[in-house]
Amino acid sequence: MNLLDYMKPLNKAELDAFAEACDTSTGQLKQIAYGHRRAGAALAISIDRHSGGKVPCEVLRPDIDWGYLRGSAGGLEAA
């Protein structure tokens, strides 16, 4: 699911709460959802987390090799 599809059914209070949980503004989320701005890596992760995985990092930032990062996380914990 993309960010715009996730945001469409949210009412203003829900959207404000989602933006606050993601540590950003509703305006910034709308800019990203409509393709006018690109989410930074940290914001992409936050959106993924706070959407319950419905808007994955891979959709927000397909230019980042998330598979490598996700795969290497276990290696970092073991080290």
Backbone bond lengths (Angstrom), bond angles and torsions (degrees), N, CA, C in turn:
res aa  C-N    CA-C-N  psi(-1)  N-CA   C-N-CA  omega(-1)  CA-C   N-CA-C  phi
1 M - - - 1.451 - - 1.530 107.22 -
2 N 1.331 116.13 141.90 1.450 118.29 175.92 1.533 110.35 -91.68
3 L 1.318 116.32 169.11 1.458 121.36 -174.81 1.526 111.93 -63.16
4 L 1.302 118.35 -40.27 1.467 120.99 -179.38 1.528 110.89 -61.85
5 D 1.315 117.16 -45.28 1.469 120.46 178.55 1.527 111.32 -63.25
6 Y 1.330 116.89 -34.73 1.460 120.55 177.76 1.531 110.58 -68.03
7 M 1.323 116.71 -40.00 1.456 120.99 -174.74 1.527 114.15 -78.09
8 K 1.319 117.53 -29.46 1.472 120.99 -174.39 1.529 114.66 -51.44
9 P 1.320 120.33 -47.10 1.472 118.92 -177.81 1.537 114.66 -77.75
10 L 1.331 118.21 -7.25 1.461 120.40 -177.80 1.523 110.72 -76.43
11 N 1.329 116.08 137.54 1.467 118.62 172.66 1.527 108.32 -81.49
12 K 1.323 117.56 175.55 1.466 121.45 -174.80 1.521 111.83 -58.16
13 A 1.323 118.33 -44.84 1.465 121.29 -179.17 1.531 110.83 -63.52
14 E 1.329 117.16 -41.28 1.456 120.91 179.27 1.528 111.15 -66.90
15 L 1.330 116.22 -40.46 1.458 120.77 178.92 1.528 110.54 -66.46
16 D 1.322 116.97 -42.74 1.465 120.76 177.03 1.529 110.89 -61.12
17 A 1.320 117.40 -42.87 1.471 121.80 179.47 1.529 110.49 -65.58
18 F 1.325 117.15 -40.00 1.466 120.99 178.48 1.523 110.28 -64.02
19 A 1.326 116.62 -45.34 1.466 120.76 178.78 1.526 110.51 -61.57
20 E 1.312 117.25 -43.30 1.459 121.02 179.65 1.530 110.88 -63.29
21 A 1.319 116.71 -42.69 1.463 120.61 178.28 1.529 110.91 -61.95
22 C 1.327 116.48 -34.33 1.468 121.87 179.18 1.528 112.49 -83.81
23 D 1.329 116.49 -0.37 1.462 122.85 179.84 1.528 112.05 59.98
24 T 1.346 114.53 45.53 1.454 120.79 177.41 1.523 108.19 -147.16
25 S 1.312 117.01 -173.35 1.461 121.26 179.36 1.527 110.28 -106.14
26 T 1.318 114.97 161.40 1.465 118.38 175.84 1.518 110.13 -64.77
27 G 1.320 116.81 -34.90 1.459 120.60 177.86 1.520 111.84 -60.69
28 Q 1.327 116.34 -43.38 1.463 120.65 178.27 1.527 110.33 -64.16
29 L 1.331 117.05 -43.19 1.469 119.97 178.17 1.527 110.81 -60.57
30 K 1.322 116.92 -41.49 1.471 120.31 179.45 1.523 110.88 -65.43
31 Q 1.343 117.59 -40.25 1.460 120.76 177.71 1.535 110.76 -59.71
32 I 1.316 115.97 -40.71 1.467 120.96 178.50 1.522 110.45 -70.41
33 A 1.328 116.68 -45.15 1.468 121.37 -177.55 1.524 111.98 -60.64
34 Y 1.332 117.15 -37.13 1.463 120.95 -178.26 1.529 112.95 -90.55
35 G 1.339 116.61 3.09 1.459 120.44 174.35 1.512 115.41 82.35
36 H 1.335 118.14 14.59 1.462 120.88 179.65 1.521 112.43 -85.63
37 R 1.325 116.98 -21.91 1.462 123.33 177.34 1.514 108.67 -137.95
38 R 1.320 114.79 163.00 1.449 120.81 178.01 1.529 108.44 -111.39
39 A 1.292 116.74 137.56 1.463 120.83 177.98 1.518 109.85 -70.42
40 G 1.315 116.15 138.23 1.455 119.64 171.03 1.520 108.61 -68.93
41 A 1.314 116.39 165.14 1.461 120.52 -177.73 1.528 111.52 -59.13
42 A 1.330 117.06 -43.53 1.467 120.06 -178.83 1.524 111.19 -64.32
43 L 1.328 117.04 -40.13 1.464 119.83 179.04 1.525 110.48 -69.50
44 A 1.308 117.78 -37.90 1.472 120.59 177.05 1.523 110.59 -59.50
45 I 1.319 116.30 -42.12 1.465 120.83 178.10 1.519 110.26 -64.58
46 S 1.322 116.87 -42.21 1.457 121.25 -179.71 1.528 111.58 -64.61
47 I 1.318 116.60 -42.07 1.467 120.76 177.83 1.526 110.13 -63.39
48 D 1.318 116.40 -43.54 1.461 121.03 177.39 1.533 109.76 -57.99
49 R 1.322 116.12 -49.18 1.472 121.65 -178.04 1.525 111.50 -61.89
50 H 1.321 117.22 -50.37 1.463 120.98 -172.45 1.526 113.94 -81.37
51 S 1.338 116.67 -10.98 1.467 119.31 172.40 1.523 110.09 -92.62
52 G 1.313 116.79 4.56 1.462 120.44 -178.10 1.516 112.64 67.60
53 G 1.323 116.05 28.31 1.461 120.62 179.86 1.511 114.25 82.83
54 K 1.322 117.44 1.38 1.475 120.08 -179.08 1.526 111.57 -70.74
55 V 1.340 116.94 -29.08 1.469 121.64 175.92 1.528 106.21 -116.78
56 P 1.326 117.21 89.34 1.455 119.87 -174.73 1.526 113.15 -72.24
57 C 1.318 114.61 154.30 1.468 121.87 176.92 1.527 111.20 -53.10
58 E 1.321 115.31 -38.32 1.463 120.58 -176.53 1.526 112.12 -62.06
59 V 1.322 117.67 -29.09 1.463 121.09 178.28 1.525 109.85 -78.89
60 L 1.321 116.46 -39.63 1.467 121.17 -178.23 1.527 112.31 -71.96
61 R 1.314 116.80 -39.32 1.466 121.76 -177.11 1.523 110.29 -136.24
62 P 1.339 117.15 75.77 1.463 119.71 -178.83 1.531 112.77 -67.49
63 D 1.334 117.05 -11.78 1.459 121.12 -179.73 1.528 113.16 -78.78
64 I 1.322 118.23 -11.13 1.459 122.43 -179.99 1.526 109.20 -98.23
65 D 1.309 116.53 138.91 1.468 121.86 -179.70 1.530 109.19 -81.94
66 W 1.332 115.87 77.12 1.465 121.62 -177.62 1.519 111.45 -65.32
67 G 1.322 117.69 -33.08 1.460 121.02 179.37 1.518 111.36 -59.01
68 Y 1.316 116.66 -42.00 1.453 120.66 177.80 1.529 110.09 -64.90
69 L 1.328 116.37 -45.71 1.459 119.45 -178.91 1.517 112.09 -64.46
70 R 1.324 116.89 -41.77 1.452 120.36 179.39 1.535 110.40 -66.64
71 G 1.309 116.87 -38.38 1.452 121.48 179.83 1.511 113.37 -70.31
72 S 1.331 116.37 -30.97 1.455 119.51 -177.20 1.527 112.74 -86.51
73 A 1.323 117.97 -10.00 1.463 120.63 -178.60 1.520 110.97 -61.43
74 G 1.320 118.05 -41.48 1.462 121.33 179.16 1.513 111.61 -64.02
75 G 1.347 115.92 -36.27 1.455 120.35 178.17 1.518 111.58 -66.38
76 L 1.326 117.50 -35.24 1.447 120.41 179.43 1.516 111.54 -68.45
77 E 1.330 116.43 -38.77 1.464 120.12 179.91 1.520 110.92 -66.95
78 A 1.325 116.16 -35.96 1.470 120.07 -178.40 1.526 111.31 -72.11
79 A 1.338 116.98 -28.34 1.470 121.46 -177.29 1.470 113.39 -77.50
